[in-house]
Amino acid sequence: MTSQNDAQTVFVIDDDTDVRDSLKWLLESVGLNVQTYENALAFFEGFDTGSSGCIVMDVRMPGLSGINAQKKLSDYNIELPVIMISAHGNVDMAVTALTQGAITFIEKPFDDQLLIDHVHDALEKDRARFVQRRSQSRIRDRYDSLTRRERQVLELIVKGLSNQEAADELGINRKTVEGHRAHMTAKMKVDSFAELVQVAIALGLVQGIAKP
């Protein structure tokens, strides 16, 4: 079975052939998977949606610059961490790249180990994002398995209503609410009120912590 780490790829985008080749050699020398592209459009066309990893991209390129390509990532549903590199960097360019979400901006020539360290950091951030999204997907699937009444009970309970208050709100008796609550917590796989609130926040059902 392929692990998440094995599945990650470093996507190198640079119009300079020598730079692409040297980065590919460097990153592969530490066991990383690498794909190279001479421009951002080629990367967009070749990117496999759902791929995991990070992007190492030059800021200055003919046609679509790195800064403008960075703006278009969301148009292609690409959420990978971005490391910007440039031989002609300046403060404004660095600020723009970082403001748009790049995790770092490195000026050429750079120390090989520095780049490797930043790439590993980017890949770790991507792994964390992958785990978080997988967790959110599981929570959403569990929520979707609830009946309409169980969802109503969940929303009232995390707002701080007691079983009796929830029963009054729904026009049913307390025992029925207790039954729905038991089924709901079992389906959501939570063992405490605090866990239930965390799940509700993840689902966007509440904006803050409700009272117990």
C-alpha positions, 0 to 999 in steps of 0.5 A: 500500500502506498503511504501518504508520504510516498504519494507526495510530490514536489512540483517544480515550476521554473522556466530555466532548464538548468534550475529545473534539472538541478532542483530535481536532482537535489530533491530526488537525492533526499528521496523525494518524488519530483515533477518539473514544468517549464511554466505554470500553464503546463503545470495546470494542464498536467496537474492531477486533481487530488495530488498531494505534495508542495510547489516550488515555483519561480516568481519571474517567468515569461507569460504567467508569472509565479505571482499570478500563477499563485493567484490562479491555484484556487481556480484549479482547486489546488491547495498545495503549499507554495515555496516561491524562489527568485533570483530577482526578489524584492521586498514588495514581491516577497510580501505579495507572495506571502500575503497570497499564501506562500509559506516562504520566499527564497532568493537564489542562489540559496543553500541546498539544505535550506531549500530541503528543510523548507520543502520538508516543512511544506510537505508536513503542512500538506500532510496535516491538511490531508489528515484534517480533511479526511477527519472532516470528511468522516465527521460529515459522513457521520452527520449525514447518517443522522435522522432529521430529528437526531440533527435537531437534537444535536443542534439544540444540545450543543447550544446548551439546552437540557434534554427537557428544554430540547423536548419543549422546543421540539414538542416531544417528551424528554424520554424521546429526546434522550433516545434520539441523543443516545442514537446521535452520539453513538452515530457521531462516535463522541463520548462527551459534551465537549467532543460533541461541541467540537464536532458541531464546530467542525460542521459549522453548526455553532460558532463558539463553545456552548455552555455545558 
